[in-house]
Amino acid sequence: MKEMALPAATLDPAARPTYRVAFVNTHPIQYFAPLYAYMTRSCGIETTGLYLSDFSLKGGRDPGFGRAVTWDVDLLDGYEARFMGGDKASKRRIGGFFSMVAPQLWGEIRRGRFDAVIIHGHNLAAHHVAWAACVASGTPAFARGDTNPRIGRRGWKAALRRPLMRQHYRGMAGVMAVGTANAAYYRSMGVPESRIFLTPYAVDNDRFAAAAEVGRARRTETRAALGMDPDLPAILFAAKFIARKRPDDLLAAFARLRVQGVAAQLVMVGTGERETALKARVVAEAIPNVVFAGFVNQTDLPAVYAASDLFVLPSVNEPWGLSVNEAMCAGLPVVASAGIGCADDLVQDGVNGATFTAGDVAGLADALRPILTDAERRAAYGSASLDRIGHWSYADCAAGIRAAIEAERARRGAGGTGTS
């Protein structure tokens, strides 16, 4: 795949015009809300979240985790949040195409005088209401998603869907690619290069890195609290225990390494449908040094990363895989399947980790072995992770959004509704 180049993240608000940007999302999301606050605070991009539902604020059962989840980060702080339809937003839940229509988007966007509206998704009626409101008001509409060719549909459904999607993207001012694989998908849909803007899928690097630094000072205490061995190098899995994430493969690879005499421990963070089977396998096969830490919320995750030595994401596929970003902020080497969306951009074989083919247990074990058995390699890979993730940040995402707005304004002859 052709790797995308990042725009220069020179975003001094005093030197650059201010833009007003709205994001259309189904609900407040723990990874997006800090980005919106950051852009409003630091980048001269006044951000408004146009939300179809508020269900993420109340907590509720997450089918992947198999338990109720309430995020412990503020999802509304630092930017303007508007819920479409007031009380109606409290009743909406994601379902079929018409599960979220939100006609209130029409008025919000037409009155909003936004310099851009960024629409996350296309599978709900509300997404198309937002697009129509942009057309009616002359507001540039950009698509942002995380689909990539590795997880696309196949067969006759793909054949039917393809012309519809090509038409959908043709109606946008442009698309905002979250990474190299996502950009390849947009190219396959006929989007010209001039309309593809890299807006990296990022986490709050500063928060994770600072919290991980604090966590390193408490590494011994955290290991003791989790029941980890104080000395063995720790492999960390932090994700839902579901089949697509392939936690069983990691457990099998770890068992193989232990039989071969590799000294290590495996820390499994999360819950889900595979949890009971995984625990039963540990007991049945007497696999030593496996710790099941349960669900860990956002605030406590950096300490767990800091207590670990190597992060693994063995999924069959992922649209992206933001847990990799988090682990890299903590300075961890990463081993990931080549099928995940972030692999092209964040995981460099022999530099900060390794990739392998999903489902290949022997290949996963081979990728883990040299990192686990060589402390100097782990340290070098961890430093490389920190360096790489420093260039995959909220600032880089904001730079991409600004570049998209300015390219569209230039295309329209410097028109628009900017506040500059």
C-alpha positions, 0 to 999 in steps of 0.5 A: 500500500502507498503510505500517506504523508502527514501534513505539517502540524504547524498549528499556532492559533495566533498565526492561523485562521480559526475554523468552525467544524462539526462532527456528526457522531452516533454518540460521545466516544472516549477516543474522539471527545479528547480530540475535539477538546484539544482542537478547540483549545490548541489548534484554532478549530472550534469543534462542535459534536452533533450527537444522535444519542447520549447512551454512552454517557449513561453506561450500559451493557457492552456486548463485546465485553459482556458487561456494563461499561461506563467510561471514566473520562469526561466525554463532554468537556472542552468543546461544544456538544449538542444532542439532536432532539433533546429527550429523543437522543436519550431514547435512540440506539444504534440498529438498522438504517432508520434507527437513527434519523435525527431530522434536527441535523438539518436545522443545526447544520444549515444554521451552523455556518460551519467551515466543514462538517465531518460525518462519521459513517454512512450506514444510518439515515442521519448520516444522509440527512447531515449530508443533504443539509450540507448540500443545501447550505453550501457547507463542505461535507467530509467523510471520515471512517476506518474501513479498509480493504482487508475488512471489506465485503466480498461477493455479490453484496460487495458488487452491489454496494460498490457503485453506491459507495462510489456515488456517496464519496463523489458527493463529498468535498473530500474524505479524511483517511485515518491511515494508509489502509483506509486511504487505500479503501478510498482510492478503490472507491474512486476518490481522487488523491486530491480529495484524500486527507490524512487525519491520523487515528490518534489517542491523547498521547500526552495523557497516556505518556504522562500517566505511563511515566507515573505508572513506571514509578509504581510498576512494582506496586501495580504488578503486585496488585494484579498478581503478576510476577515481579521479575518476568517480562510481561506480554499484555493483551488488552481487548475484548475476549471475542473470537475476532480478537484471537485471544486463544491464539495468544494463549496458545503461542504463550504456552508454546513458548513456555514449553520451549523454556522462554521465561515470561508471563501473560497478562489478559486485560478485558472480559468477553465471551471467550473468558470462561474458555480461556480460563478453563484452558489455563487450568486444563493445560496447567499453563503457568504465569497467566494473569486475568486482570478483568476489565480496566477503565481508561484512567487505569490503563496506562499503569497496566501498560507501564507494568508490562513489557510487550503489547500484542494484538492478534486480531483477524482484522481491526478497522484500526486498533487504538490500543496499539496507539496507547501501548506505544505511548507507554513505550512498549514494543508491539506485535500485531497481526498484519490484518489490523488497520494500524499495522502499515503505519505504526508497527515496523518489523524489526524497528518497534515490533513485529507483524505476523499472519493472523491465526498462525500460532507458530508465527506469533510465537516466533514474533514474540520470542526474540523480543521476550528473550532480549532486554536490549531489543525490548528497550530499543523497540520501546523507544522506537514506539515512542518516537513513532507515535509522537508523529501520529497525534492529535496535532497531526489529525488537526493539521489534516483537518485544516489542510482539508478545509483550506484545500476545499476553500481554494477549490471554491475560490477562497469562498466559504463561511470561515470566521477568519 
